[in-house]
């Protein structure tokens, strides 16, 4: 195919059409159409179309394109809440990763108890998104399974959903908890407790299991109250830490397994007057920024949030624009079906909140 030919702009044509772009570049209408529908092009052709569109002031009629192609070039991002640093980082990472492909995002928070179960999923599907990237809440699971069964691509983040065959990017949750336990045990702690979330959430169940497994590996006693479970709220973190501090023989080290629980536990510790790490050692979860504003700096288990978002966006892009050669994502586990599960590892970032116990 010959190189595209630049031609003079034809004035007086409004609005600018594919035909104008064809005359300006010398490319075929099919090539120009491929560009605006996100299909692969030769680099020289891509540059020619972009230059012509800029010079002629061409604007994409997204509504008309959606009706024609049955694709909106948008992806829904479903999150349990929006006031969480992890979730906000996920939004930013996905949006940045997809923008290069001309794909926008529509964000929705799960309504949960404030609306019908699955309403947020139905709302996104009703907006004709081309796929959904979700941190799934329990009340959205059935609806996600249903829309996936109707052919809408779904990529899960952080949590898996029973009965949903789809791609996923998750943390090695058990390993994350084991790292935290190992950190305090290396400092001589024997009475260790965890503040965890509800066991019906897949990721929190994995962290709780990892905590208990690590305690057994280090031959540490696991009492009936060693793991305090509750909702993923700051209030739950406060209540759990207060109950641990009220124990006749309180733990010398506490490991939190979620961001909100970490914030709540710190509030309770501040109210108690106990000093970190002189009176009690502490490991938080999920926010390196939070660890840096607390004195002493907290030891923190940190998720690779940016990588999680980028991997999820890549998996969705592969569903929307299949590559000529199918390759597994790095870190993905090959299975009996074409779906991929990418498992990433957290990092324990040491701080000054863990010291040897006094007793």
C-alpha positions in Angstrom: 0.0 0.0 0.0 1.4 3.4 -1.0 2.1 6.1 1.6 -0.9 8.4 2.3 -1.0 11.6 0.2 -1.7 15.0 1.9 -4.1 17.1 0.0 -5.3 20.6 0.4 -8.1 21.3 2.8 -11.5 21.8 1.1 -13.1 24.8 2.8 -16.8 25.3 3.4 -17.6 21.7 4.3 -19.4 21.4 7.6 -19.6 19.1 9.4 -16.4 17.3 8.4 -17.0 13.7 7.2 -15.0 10.6 6.5 -15.1 11.6 2.8 -13.3 14.9 3.7 -10.7 12.9 5.6 -10.3 10.5 2.6 -9.7 13.4 0.2 -7.2 15.0 2.6 -5.2 11.9 3.2 -5.7 9.8 0.1 -6.5 6.8 2.3 -9.5 4.5 1.8 -12.7 5.0 3.6 -12.3 1.6 5.2 -8.9 2.6 6.6 -10.3 5.8 8.1 -13.2 3.8 9.6 -10.8 1.3 11.1 -9.0 4.1 12.9 -12.1 5.6 14.5 -13.3 2.2 15.5 -10.1 1.4 17.3 -8.8 -1.3 15.0 -5.0 -1.8 14.2 -3.5 0.4 11.5 -0.1 1.0 10.0 1.7 3.8 12.0 1.9 6.1 8.9 -1.8 5.7 8.3 -2.7 6.4 11.9 -0.6 9.6 11.9 -2.1 10.7 8.7 -5.7 10.3 9.9 -4.9 12.0 13.3 -3.3 14.9 11.5 -6.1 15.3 9.0 -8.7 15.2 11.8 -6.9 17.9 13.7 -6.4 20.1 10.7 -10.0 19.8 9.5 -11.6 19.9 13.0 -13.2 16.5 12.7 -15.2 15.5 15.7 -16.4 11.9 16.4 -20.1 11.5 16.6 -20.0 8.9 19.4 -23.8 8.4 19.5 -23.9 7.6 15.8 -20.9 5.4 16.0 -22.4 3.5 18.9 -25.6 2.9 17.0 -23.7 1.7 14.0 -21.1 -0.5 15.7 -23.2 -1.5 18.8 -20.1 -0.5 20.8 -19.9 2.6 23.0 -16.1 2.6 23.5 -16.8 2.9 27.2 -16.1 0.5 30.1 -18.0 0.5 33.3 -16.0 0.5 36.6 -18.0 -0.8 39.5 -16.8 -0.3 43.1 -18.4 -0.9 46.5 -17.7 2.7 47.6 -15.9 5.7 46.1 -14.4 7.2 49.3 -11.6 4.7 49.6 -8.0 5.4 48.4 -7.7 1.9 47.0 -10.8 2.3 44.9 -9.9 5.9 43.8 -6.5 4.6 42.7 -8.1 1.8 40.7 -10.3 4.3 38.9 -7.3 6.5 38.0 -5.2 3.6 36.8 -7.9 2.1 34.6 -8.8 5.4 33.1 -5.2 6.2 32.2 -4.6 2.7 30.9 -7.6 2.7 28.6 -7.4 6.3 27.4 -4.6 5.4 24.9 -7.0 3.1 23.2 -9.7 5.7 23.0 -11.9 3.9 25.6 -13.6 6.0 28.3 -14.8 4.9 31.7 -18.1 5.2 33.5 -17.8 4.8 37.3 -20.6 3.6 39.5 -20.7 2.9 43.2 -22.6 -0.2 44.3 -25.9 0.8 45.9 -26.1 -2.1 48.3 -28.6 -1.5 51.1 -29.5 1.9 49.6 -31.1 0.3 46.5 -32.0 -2.9 44.8 -29.3 -5.6 44.7 -27.5 -5.4 41.4 -29.0 -2.0 40.5 -25.6 -0.5 39.8 -24.7 -3.4 37.4 -27.9 -3.0 35.6 -27.4 0.7 35.3 -24.0 0.3 33.7 -25.3 -2.4 31.3 -28.1 -0.1 30.4 -25.6 2.6 29.4 -24.3 0.1 26.7 -20.9 -0.2 28.2 -18.7 -2.6 26.3 -17.6 -4.3 29.5 -17.4 -4.0 33.3 -14.4 -4.0 35.5 -15.6 -4.7 39.0 -14.6 -4.9 42.6 -17.7 -6.9 43.3 -19.9 -6.5 46.4 -21.9 -9.6 47.5 -25.2 -8.1 46.6 -24.0 -7.5 43.0 -22.7 -11.0 42.4 -25.9 -12.5 40.9 -26.4 -9.6 38.5 -22.7 -9.8 37.4 -23.1 -13.5 36.7 -26.2 -12.7 34.6 -24.7 -10.0 32.5 -21.6 -12.0 31.9 -23.8 -14.9 30.8 -25.3 -12.6 28.2 -21.9 -11.9 26.7 -20.8 -8.7 28.4 -17.1 -9.0 29.3 -16.5 -8.8 33.1 -13.1 -8.4 34.7 -13.0 -8.9 38.4 -10.6 -7.0 40.8 -9.7 -8.0 44.4 -12.5 -10.5 44.8 -13.9 -13.5 42.9 -17.5 -14.4 42.3 -18.9 -17.9 42.5 -20.3 -18.9 39.1 -18.8 -16.1 37.1 -16.4 -17.3 34.4 -14.3 -14.2 33.6 -10.9 -12.7 33.9 -9.6 -11.5 37.3 -6.8 -9.6 38.9 -6.4 -10.5 42.5 -3.9 -10.2 45.4 -2.2 -13.2 47.0 -4.2 -12.5 50.1 -2.9 -15.3 52.2 0.7 -14.3 51.5 -0.1 -10.7 52.4 -1.3 -11.8 55.9 1.6 -14.2 56.3 4.1 -11.4 55.6 2.5 -9.3 58.4 2.7 -12.1 60.9 6.2 -12.9 60.0 7.2 -9.2 60.5 5.9 -9.1 64.1 7.2 -12.6 64.9 10.6 -11.6 63.8 10.5 -8.9 66.5 9.7 -11.5 69.2 5.9 -11.3 69.5 3.9 -14.3 70.6 0.5 -12.8 71.4 -0.7 -11.6 68.0 -4.2 -10.7 66.9 -5.8 -9.7 63.6 -8.6 -7.3 62.8 -10.2 -8.7 59.6 -13.3 -8.2 57.5 -16.3 -10.4 57.0 -15.4 -14.0 56.0 -18.0 -13.9 53.2 -15.8 -11.6 51.2 -13.3 -13.7 49.2 -10.3 -11.5 49.6 -10.8 -11.0 53.4 -11.4 -14.7 53.9 -8.0 -15.4 52.2 -6.3 -12.9 54.5 -7.8 -14.4 57.6 -6.8 -17.9 56.5 -3.3 -16.7 55.8 -3.1 -15.1 59.2 -4.2 -18.3 60.9 -1.9 -20.4 58.8 1.1 -18.2 59.7 0.3 -18.4 63.4 0.3 -22.2 63.2 3.5 -22.2 61.2 5.2 -20.2 64.0 3.6 -22.4 66.7 1.7 -19.5 68.1 -1.5 -19.9 70.1 -4.7 -19.0 68.3 -7.3 -18.1 70.8 -11.0 -17.7 70.1 -10.6 -13.9 69.8 -7.4 -13.9 67.8 -9.3 -12.8 64.6 -11.8 -10.0 65.1 -14.2 -9.9 62.1 -16.6 -7.1 61.2 -17.8 -4.9 58.4 -15.2 -3.0 56.3 -15.8 0.3 58.1 -13.8 2.7 60.3 -16.3 2.1 63.0 -15.7 -1.6 62.9 -12.0 -1.1 63.2 -12.5 1.1 66.3 -14.8 -1.5 67.9 -12.5 -4.4 67.2 -9.4 -2.6 68.6 -11.3 -1.6 71.7 -12.4 -5.1 72.3 -8.8 -6.4 71.9 -7.4 -3.8 74.3 -10.1 -4.8 76.9 -8.8 -8.4 77.0 -7.3 -9.5 80.3 -4.1 -10.4 78.4 -4.1 -8.0 75.5 -2.1 -8.8 72.4 1.4 -7.3 72.1 1.0 -6.9 68.3 -2.1 -6.3 66.1 -2.3 -6.8 62.4 -5.0 -5.1 60.4 -6.1 -6.6 57.1 -8.0 -3.7 55.4 -7.6 0.0 55.0 -10.8 1.2 56.8 -10.1 -1.2 59.6 -6.6 0.2 59.9 -7.9 3.7 60.2 -10.4 2.7 62.9 -7.9 0.7 64.9 -5.5 3.7 64.9 -8.3 5.9 66.2 -9.0 3.5 69.1 -5.3 3.2 69.9 -5.0 7.0 70.0 -8.0 7.2 72.3 -6.5 4.6 74.6 -3.3 6.5 75.3 -1.2 3.5 74.4 2.0 4.3 72.5 3.1 2.6 69.3 5.4 0.6 69.4 6.4 1.0 73.1 3.1 -0.4 74.4 1.8 -2.3 71.4 3.1 -3.0 67.9 1.0 -2.4 64.9 0.9 -3.4 61.2 -1.6 -1.7 58.8 -2.9 -2.5 55.4 -3.2 -0.8 52.0 -2.1 2.8 52.3 1.6 3.8 52.1 0.5 7.5 52.3 -1.2 6.8 55.6 1.9 5.1 57.0 3.9 8.2 56.2 1.7 10.7 58.1 1.7 8.7 61.4 4.5 9.0 63.9 6.2 6.7 64.1 5.9 5.6 60.5 3.7 2.5 60.3 4.7 -0.9 59.0 2.2 -1.4 56.2 1.2 -4.2 53.8 0.8 -2.4 50.5 -1.1 -3.7 47.4 0.4 -2.9 44.0 -2.6 -0.8 43.2 -1.4 0.7 39.9 -0.4 -2.7 38.6 -3.7 -4.1 39.5 -5.5 -1.4 37.6 -3.3 -1.7 34.5 -3.5 -5.5 34.4 -7.3 -5.3 34.7 -7.5 -2.7 31.9 -5.2 -4.9 29.7 -7.5 -7.9 30.2 -10.5 -5.9 29.3 -8.8 -4.4 26.2 -8.0 -8.0 25.1 -11.7 -8.9 25.4 -12.7 -5.8 23.4 -10.0 -6.0 20.8 -8.7 -9.6 20.5 -5.1 -9.8 19.5 -4.0 -11.9 16.6 -1.8 -14.0 18.9 -3.2 -14.9 22.3 -0.7 -14.7 25.1 -1.2 -15.1 28.8 -0.6 -12.0 31.0 2.6 -12.2 33.0 1.7 -13.8 36.3 -1.5 -15.4 35.0 -2.4 -19.0 35.7 -3.4 -21.0 32.6 -6.6 -22.9 33.2 -9.0 -25.1 31.3 -10.8 -22.1 29.9 -9.6 -19.0 28.0 -10.0 -16.7 31.0 -7.1 -15.5 32.9 -6.5 -15.0 36.7 -3.6 -12.7 37.4 -2.3 -13.1 41.0 -0.1 -10.3 42.3 1.9 -10.1 45.5 1.7 -7.4 48.2 4.8 -5.8 49.7 5.3 -5.3 53.4 7.0 -1.9 53.9 8.6 -1.8 57.3 8.2 1.3 59.5 8.7 2.1 63.1 5.5 0.7 64.5 6.8 -2.7 65.4 9.3 -3.3 68.2 10.2 -6.1 70.6 7.5 -6.6 73.2 8.2 -5.6 76.8 6.9 -8.8 78.3 
